[in-house]
Amino acid sequence: MKAKILSILNLFRNNWKTPPEGRYMSIKEITSLSVGGIGVRLIAHCINQMIISTTNTLLGNTIGIDAQTLYVLYILSMIASFPLTGIRAHMIDNCRSMKGKYRPYILSMGIPTVLIGIFMMILPYDTMTLAAKCFWVLLCNIGFQFFFNFTIDAYESLINVLSPNSIERSDVLSIRCIVENLSPSIANIFFPIVARWITGQDTLYDMRVYRVVFPPLLIVGFLISVLVYVNTEEKIVRPKKHIIQVRFSDAFRAVASNKYFWIISLAGWMGFLEGAFGSIMGWMYHYQKACSAGQYAVITAIAGNASLWPNIVAPFFIRRFGKKKIIVISNVLNIGLIAIMLPVVRMTGTPHIIWMLLFCSFFNQFITSLGHLITPSINADIRDYQQYISGERIDGMFAAVGLIGNVISMVTGSVLPFIYNSVGLNKETAVSLGYSANNVYDVLFNHDYFVNISSVLIVASIVGAVLNVIPLFFYDFTETRQQAIIRILKIRAVFEDRETGSLTKEALDEAVAFIENAKNNSIKEKTAGKSKEERELNAEIETAKYIMEELSKYETAQGKFELEIARRIASCTIENYLDEDIISASEINLLSGDKEMKKYAKKIFRDLKYAKKAASRYFPDGVKLFDDSVIEKLCDDEYKAEVALRAALDSMKKAKENGENIAVHKNAVAVCRKAYNDAKALVRAANKENALCYSVVKPWLDAVKTIKQSENYADTDVLCQTTV
């Protein structure tokens, strides 16, 4: 036992700041991400209860906006989200901050999120008309659409770029979820107790409770979330001098062609009714007096604890079965677990029946959490795949294309209000039962209506769960293929870095090892064994075959066709290639026998057409070419300034740890920071100036890149003999 404890202590000491071999994240980084996540989840716990939806109990039961009106507000907030999401996507995909693609936004978007949330809590709803309530709730939600969604997207997506290792990402996600889920669990335990203390009643729907609880939670949550910003570092696999220049339309089309994105998105869109039962337990406590405030605090604590256990077992399940099997099986089991709730709610009024509902809810939440834990890891894999097929890291554009889901949600969002109204959750029923028309949810005080409405919602949830699982059967992106893609991206980056003179020995050695291992393992046959060693060998063999397919892709018919088109374009000068008839519509029609060739030819035809249109519009007197060396020089200056700033910050940090006077170091940091900001501004200005020109010459540049890649792949021995 002592030896085991010492081993764990040594692990922490050796890997606190340095990742273990084969990994990318240190223990300090994982700890900061997880503990900082408590803060992010506290913010999300509060703001999610302010987001407009037809089932929102804060807006409906407490503030007093009926479901039909909430649906109208929901439509308006969704419409407002469209341009805001597009702006967010463009900002992320063209970000060149030394702090990374996502980290800066945890602070810059977190601050306004917290301020808007506090403002929404202090509004005097008791003295407002319905129109005034709707105006302020909608205005705050439009703010949330940008700032809150940006904050959460930055935090959730950060894991995608902290490590390119899919298994490591899954492990870290499990640890992160175990730790961060403490925040809503703690909040849920104390909320009914605080409510009882403030109101003197067993009620959750009193605005005074939210005003006391939410503002402090938001402030504390933000302060804790700063840990994520301070102690994590993004590690995107791409060439060091890669110039980020992503045209919105190109990025949109690239993501739209990602089949895995559509499979996962479709699963979410089709399962829009799955969570319809979510309010029933709270309703049973508040309207049917199924338990006391203290008992309900225990119930919510137990229910919240259901999310803990999947996080513990998920890494082992992923290693053994893979993400697809887990997410499909968990969703199938979820259908049955929701169905079990139906006879339970029909026994409402029976003593202690809420504990039976808790039993069903606990295991439903257990299974659902397991699936939810897998989803971020799957989304990270999908973004790796996107970089593989498009050559750019365009994570932000996934949110923009996902706006299609918002349109779908606006349509499907009318279903639940329709169900509510049709089963009696409306003003007419409330008045007929002797309740006020100001809050239709008072209908739930009536036992028969409560049972009927709850039963219908459970049936709707079953339908949603069934629809949700269907697309998942078509997901076939394995962990092995993801591993192969990361290795391929690293090999590509090494070739590009060699051309720009920014290749490091570590990157070269790693890429050479990947290539040599692939050549050796690709000729081996997979075994039928079940042991861990045999599974790992089989994975290496499969990975090797993917890498060899990449290195030999220009020897295939498809690769030769792409190379032929590239040579046609590159045979012209960059100034006049648009004057030539590179590929015609008639030639494309002749390719009807090969779908992939025809698809590629259409893409080239479309890109050339766009380039010609842009050239005609913006450069009627001829394209004014930009000097690549100028951009490269500016990027190199920016990179050197970034390195100098990092060194100055590290030096100041060490001096502070040693108790030295850091005044001199502060001055050095200030000088380096100014130099870095100036260099970054010059790069930004140059990129902006050349953006239009880039869109005109991009097909020619892509053709040259394709030819160069084919030459590199044809003779990998040259890379293996390269020295740095």
Buried (B, 14 or more C-beta within 10 A) or exposed (E): EEEEEEEEEEEEEEBEEEBEEEBBBBBBBBBBBBBBBBBBBBBBBBBBBBBBBBBBBBBBBBBBBBBBBBBBBBBBBBBBBEEBBBEBBBBBBBBBEBBBBBBBBBBBBBEBBBBBBBBBBEBEBEEBEEEEBBEBBBBBBBBBBBBBBBBBBBBBBBBBBBBBBBBBBBBBBBBBBBBBBBBBBBBBBBBBEBBBEBBEEBBBBBBEBBBBBBBEBBBBBBEBBBBBBEBBBBBBBBBBBBBBBBBBEBBBBBBEBBBBBBBBBBBBBBBBBBBBBBBBBBBBBBBBEBBEBEBBBBBBBBBBBBBBBBBEBBBEBBBEEBBBEBBBBBBBBBBEBBBBBBEBBBEBEEEEBBBBBBBBBBBBBBBBBBBBBBBBBBBBBBBBBBBBEBBBBBBBBBBBBBBEBBEBBBEBBBBBBBBBBEBBBBBEBBEEBEBEEEBBBBBBBBEEBBBBBBBBBBBBBBBBBBBBBEBBEEBEBBBBBBBBBBBBBBBBBBBBBBBBEBBEEEBBEBBBEBBEBBBEBBEEEBEEEEEEEEBEBBBBBBBBBBBBBBBEBBEEEBBBBBBEBBBBBBEBEBEEBBEEEBBEEEEBEEBEEBEEBBEBBBBBBEBBEBBBEBBEEEBEEEBEEBEEEEBBBBBBBBBEBBEBBBEBBEBBEEBEEEEEEBEEBEEBBEEBBEBBBEBBEBBBEBBEEBEBBBBBBBBBBBBBBBBBBBEBBEEBEEBBEBEE
